[in-house]
């Protein structure tokens, strides 16, 4: 992919990747509510716009990714369009967005004013596709005629069709992004749209590092330059980071002496097994044949490892852990002294203690099969790393979250429960998950998560109805348009004021976003709620049961 320009919009319209600087017209700059430490441009819907120097003329393939926060209004979001010709995304009077190619428009697609969205118009030789939050949602089959105007954001080049919105990040490509590239950009505004990992795994004791990005005469390159492997029937497929090795149930890689388990070691890989998997074990990594050393495997609904004692096939330490089927995940094994740990998505999920020595065999490490030819693996492996030391917890987390595939922190896995939730990273419409500790502080969630590349687990701020923000010490928003308030009174069965515990639920997801006690006069108040959301307020009844709905479909009001 060829990036023309990128506008981070952290106080200016400069191109952060080159010299294609844009111009900001009547824009208000503010701290970003999406990118910690970043900025965003707030466009007023009348006189504001951002002019880039990107101007397509004869291109037959282009992409214009944008992170934005919609507001009420209608107009031009992004594109090169003069009202007659060109390509653009526009927001209609219904509050939905659609794709425009010349005068041809796609169907309208819903966006949520209280949330940030990632939209990508992609044009490729007579067909334009609109991606919204990583999904292809609209298509227009029409050839673009490029007008003699630049790409603009928030209004057309002549200032018409101005749209009120907040914009965080904009890029321009002279190529049609594929779904892999769009997926990588959708992870966060700072993701690498080229979908190529430039991350180096922890260098301490690094033994081998396979990216599986190319096969040169069946040679699998070790990025560490020592243990190049040999492919036997393995193919390459598109993946999150460029390529992955695909194993068809009869193929494998001979990786030689890329692993030594007789002392401390670490193995880490990104895997995506086929779904459904055939019955029984499938070997991801196996070291040994007659003398056994190490075995990393997957079976339907479970992953596991074995470390063999003294080369024996019948004496070993085994660790297993349940995982959802049909998903990509990180798996790691670490030996530190006599302790062996199994990691899933950077979290230590099982631990055992060696009771005998481990023999280092001269027999090779196979990737994708067991021993001399059994238990072949069906699925892909995106990256595989081995180290001659037991990496620290932080390094295991960095492998899982920082350099390879960015995955949501497995909330249920930490609690010993199998998770069936998607493992993709940023999702503007997250699956609701319990957060009982989110209640005491406005905007502060009790849910752990990996928020960006190379960052350890952190607390998520609430974005599902709370107006809370990490940008102020009190955890409340600095934006008046999100400082909504709901208030009311609680009474007993006789209609007399009484103090009750009161909870505020975001109506669409059912998630608790606030909790308080009403005072002696029965009065309660919830602040810093998003006025674009709707809420249900529920209290204890006289029996102490939560079943008294005080307000339903309530809209917060912004105090004057």
Phi, psi and omega in degrees: 000140182252108179279125178274313182200156174223132181243106180283338175061039177262057178109356179198176180251033180284151174280113184283349182252353183191217184241015181275062187288142179261189181230131177258128182244115177053046182258140172263126180263141183211159173299143181286138173275355184250320184251117181297121181085356180266188179229177175208154179261128178254119185256132192273352178083006177232299184246356185274146166190165176240122177258125174264174174258009176285125177216109180280146182233303182239006185297141177251000178212122180214161175214143182225074180294141179215135169260127184212162177238106185288153171227175183293136180144179180221147178155195186274121177274302180204149174148177174245094187211136181251014182099342178237310182240160174117188182234134181199162164251133176231153174258132184267177181295342178281352184088359178265167179246159177209164180262137177241130169235106189062237176261001181272130183241146175278178171294158180276145184234137184286134168235158186250121183301334182273005186228158173272144180231155175244113181244141180223108169277125181240123177248131182217094170052061174094000177223129179247137180233137175257121173258131178232118180052046172078009178240137173285116189243346182202149180220142172231124177264101186195142177277132181280134165254117186279123177281165182274057176222157179277171171289130180231161180232133175088348176185160174288170185299333179271005179089357180280167178055045180290140185233126174286124179192168174246132184239131185257319188203138180223140175226157175228131179236144173262040179207153178279114178295139173272178184295330178295314179295320179294321179298319180292322177292327183288344180301315176190164178301337181264010179289161181270109183292344177284355177055035178237125182285125173253018183275141172252131179293167178309128186278348181297114178065022182300128181255310176209159180210107178256121175269336183060036180272342180204153172239119181249100184054047179069011177268129177261115189285130169272116181298341178274354170081015185241311190246064174299137180262171177239126182271136174239085176087003180283139178246169178252141178229159176296143179210185184303313177251087174066271186231161172223155175277129179250129181251125190264012182093000177218004183246163180197174177235131173269113184255014176058227184262047183282004182211139175225113184259005182289343175226194182302142179203168173218137172235134179217138181210155170255123185231152174219090181295151173298154179228128358280152176280147171299161181295149176091180182287152169228134187274122170275310178221135176219132180241116179120170170222275176286321173261116186265145182232310186207146181214120175245125189222166175224144171221171184303115177082009185203147169237161180191175178214156172229135170246118188273143177270125171054031177078002184284145176276346186249001182230114186197163170262127180239136174234138178223162178201139180286141176222154176291149179272157175074023181225157175274139178207164176265136176229138181217151175229135181229133168251127176227102187070235177265356182270133175240129182238144173254131181243138171234121182054040175084000182251131176288114187250346178204148181215143177218169183239128177291139180246003177205175183280158180248129183274129173273113183267150176280355179286151193284161171272124175258138174252117177101000175204164181258125171055225185281000178144067178204166175052047181296145182272142174241111181151191182245155171232122188273326183196146180218132184228138169234147177231153178272010176227165172274109183295156178288168177301319181295321179290324175296321178293322180293324175300317184284321188256336191262314191250343188251258181248126184281117184236151176294137179302127187285087185305314182285330180297324179299330183263011175079019181245140176293139182254134176252012182278149178302146183260012177291163189277247185298132178220115183288349176237070189291150172293128181300138176226151184300138176216065184298337179271004179281347193285318191299330186237133180302128174077359183256117180267149176267014183262127177283151176191159173266117191267339183197170178302140174063024176245144178283172177303143181216178176276138173276137167280150181285136178230014187248041179131329173290144173266009185298152182215146175279358187278351176236147185301328182279355180080014180248164188283154174259002182259117181301330184285359175238012181262060180280159183226137170240135180214162180178197184225151174246143180227162176275188184292348178258008178082012181266142180303140181208150178276125180224156170285132186234135178238145179245122182252137169288122194294323186288321183260342184077012184272139177289127178243344177210153173210141179203178169250134171289154183280187184298334178271006178084004187274135174229159180207131174245126180252169173060045174255149182284118181296344179281351181260167175239146188226158172240131180251127185231144180227165170296141169271188185296338180272357180088013181255140177284093174209010180261103178279116181274319181213137179232144182056037184278138178252123179297147176251139177277119182300144180293000000 
